[in-house]
Amino acid sequence: MTLAWMAWTWPTAIFFIVIALILATFTLLQQARPTVPRIGILGIETTRGDRVFISLLGSAFICVGWLAFAGPPLWGALAVCLVYAAAVFRWV
């Protein structure tokens, strides 16, 4: 299978597939167990979906910063993003 129709690479395709799977998983989770909003360290009410969005947005900035200061590859940034996402889901 070729991804040349949009000049995609396999890592790019995998990235978007993972994002789609995360969204589908959290949609199903919301249907099975509706979220209860909570107030974390930000002082605002957040739901699971809010925390996913905050995690994705923050991870994008972490990766851009990593590229600016350390350059490729992004394996270290991935580790930082996973720790960041875990912290967001725990305390935000």
C-alpha positions in Angstrom: 0.0 0.0 0.0 1.4 3.4 -0.9 0.8 6.7 0.8 2.1 8.8 -2.1 -1.3 10.2 -2.9 -0.8 12.7 -0.1 3.0 12.5 0.3 2.5 10.8 3.7 5.1 8.7 5.3 4.3 5.6 7.4 5.2 7.4 10.7 2.8 10.2 9.8 0.0 7.7 9.0 0.7 5.8 12.3 0.5 9.1 14.2 -2.9 9.9 12.8 -4.2 6.4 13.3 -3.1 6.5 16.9 -4.9 9.8 17.4 -8.1 8.3 15.8 -7.9 5.3 18.1 -7.5 7.5 21.1 -10.6 9.5 20.2 -12.6 6.3 19.4 -11.5 4.7 22.7 -12.5 7.8 24.8 -15.8 8.0 22.9 -16.6 4.4 23.8 -15.4 5.0 27.4 -17.6 8.0 27.7 -20.6 5.9 26.6 -19.8 3.0 29.0 -18.7 5.2 32.0 -19.7 8.8 31.7 -17.1 11.1 33.1 -17.5 13.2 36.3 -15.9 16.6 35.9 -13.3 17.4 38.5 -11.2 20.4 39.5 -7.5 19.9 39.4 -4.4 22.0 39.9 -5.5 24.4 37.1 -8.5 25.4 39.1 -10.9 24.7 36.3 -13.4 21.9 35.8 -12.1 19.2 33.4 -13.4 16.0 31.9 -11.5 13.1 30.4 -11.9 14.7 26.9 -10.5 18.0 28.2 -7.5 16.1 29.6 -6.9 14.3 26.3 -6.9 17.6 24.5 -4.6 19.2 27.0 -2.2 16.2 26.8 -2.2 16.3 22.9 -1.7 20.1 22.8 1.1 20.0 25.4 2.8 17.0 23.7 2.8 19.0 20.4 4.6 21.8 22.1 7.0 19.4 23.8 7.9 17.8 20.4 8.4 21.2 18.7 10.6 22.4 21.5 12.6 19.1 21.4 13.1 19.6 17.7 14.2 23.2 18.2 16.7 22.4 21.0 17.8 18.8 20.6 16.8 17.9 17.0 15.7 14.5 15.8 15.1 11.7 16.7 12.1 12.3 18.9 12.3 9.2 21.2 13.3 11.4 24.1 10.4 13.7 23.4 8.1 10.7 23.3 9.2 9.7 26.8 8.6 13.2 28.1 5.2 13.4 26.4 4.1 10.1 28.1 5.2 11.4 31.5 3.4 14.7 30.8 0.2 12.9 29.7 0.2 10.7 32.8 0.7 13.9 35.0 -2.2 15.7 33.2 -4.5 12.7 33.7 -3.5 12.5 37.4 -3.5 16.1 38.5 -5.4 18.3 36.0 
